[in-house]
Each structure stands twice: as C-alpha cells, then as structure tokens.
C-alpha cells in the first residue's frame, strides 16, 4: 500500500513542493508551528503503521508526509470512510450535536489531528465555533492547513503536545480525538485525560473515537483488532484496549455519572433519522464495531465535565 503511494508522490515532486504556497482566496484558517516541539522519542524511533518516514517524513522537509498519509489512508479505507475520508469526524460531531443539544461551543480542539480529516467536520457541524487541530508532526499540519484551505473550511492548525495543551484552564468547550489514544503509551494517555479535564469548561465534553475495549468483544474479534499491535508497528494498541475507559475518565476528574460510550453508523452513509436513533441507543458490540466493512459502526467514549456548583 505505502509503496504504491510513494511511487505516485515521487513522480510529481513539483506539486508536493507547492503545498502551502500562498493561494487566493484564503479561508481564514491558520498554521502555527513551534520549532521547540518534535515528535516524542517513542514515535520518532519507528514508522507507525509501517508508513515509511513516519509522520515527520524521515529526513525530508515540507508536507510530503501529509501527502503520503492522505493518499495511503485513501487506499486503505476502500471508500468506507467517507468522500473526503472524514466520516468519523462527521459522525462524532453530529453525535455530540444530538446528545448535547444545548451545547453551543465557541472553541473545539481536535488533539492528534494528523492532516485534519476529522477536524473539518466539526466546523461544518458547529459553524459558529472556532476549531483547532493540534499535532506534534509539522509536515502533517502543513498539509492539513493547505487541505483545509483548498476545501474552504476555516481551521486553525497548531503544533502542540497532548500532555501540554496550549489553553487556559476551563477555556475549551469540546476536546476531541480520533484513533489517537491507541498510539500512546499508557502514561501519556493518562496525562492527556488530565489535560483535557483541565482545559474543558464546566459543561464541556471530552469525546474520543477509538476502537472498543477488549472486554466488550468476543475473543476472536478482540484478537482480530489486536493484530495491529504485533504486526503493524502499533505497540501500545493492545495495552490501551485492555484499560478501563471509564477509569481513564474518572481518574482524570470526571464523574462516573458523566461517562458515556456509544456505537453508531456512519453519518454520511445513513439518514439523519437513522443516525439519531442508533446513536442514542445503548452501545452494542459485534464483529463490525471498529472494523472496516460495509456495515461498520464507530465507537466513541468520553465524559462531560460537571458544571460548577453555584
């Protein structure tokens, strides 16, 4: 898969070099890089997902790694992740809109956004909100910014680490992540949850799209999902899925009563009524939960931050 993408990218170096060059009209988004930030050692020492050069692009400069990731995911997904590979984002944003109808966010933050596939739908679902995409990998952010501008969506991309979110206490309405937690060592997962709790406003929401926990699945389905841990350079994958997701939330300061988990169909593949009915039902797990198929269902979990007492 990666080799087929690399051949296409290498055959058109001019287009890759032009990514991020000024274009008119701009959509109002921004890109903020920080030379003091680099990929953590646990990522820098291996090619996650076996992607050559990893998220930082090996020794190359510019947005090439973002190009490779975008095209590689397109090959991998077989058309099952939405027209712009963004169905996860649409599903999570609209689940949030339906579950918390009184939520009127002014700031939404996508942590570990890579190139922003699932960041842009939040701006489309909540057009009055300011939406930020954070990642440690500069090449992915460079490409993500150019992509968002090309698609006409105002997103503010920023280089940052998940255990040091660049926001004041009680200042963010929604903290979101998608397929991110299983890429982190456990200590960093717990640090991220603590940061999410810190920056969320009272009444704000933490929502993570992830693979379901091992104890919710039949043994074979759990084994199938754990395959990546051993054969696809994702060494933290199984350790994460063996954790208590509710425990991650409560250890960070959320209450048991405010924990939620949900399974839902793909938002851009079904009607609003079908999505609404399925997403508010009790979470259910089967062989299609989190596994690419024509009937895949996404899994989400998280918690809302309890409003302060008067």
NORWO-V911296 format. One record per run of one state. SS is the DSSP state (H for helix, E for strand, L for the rest). FROM is the first residue (numbers start at 0). TO is the last residue. If there is no record, write none. Layout:
BEGIN
<<SS,FROM,TO> <SS,FROM,TO>>
END
This chain:
BEGIN
<<L,0,0> <H,1,9> <L,10,11> <H,12,17> <L,18,28> <E,29,31> <L,32,39> <H,40,43> <L,44,46> <H,47,49> <L,50,62> <H,63,76> <L,77,85> <H,86,98> <L,99,105> <E,106,110> <L,111,118> <H,119,124> <L,125,128> <E,129,134> <L,135,136> <H,137,150> <L,151,154> <E,155,158> <L,159,170> <E,171,177> <L,178,179> <H,180,182> <L,183,184> <H,185,198> <E,199,209> <L,210,212> <H,213,215> <L,216,217> <H,218,230> <L,231,235> <H,236,240> <L,241,243> <H,244,251> <L,252,254> <H,255,257> <E,258,263> <L,264,265> <H,266,268> <L,269,270> <H,271,278> <L,279,287> <E,288,288> <L,289,295> <E,296,303> <L,304,309>>
END
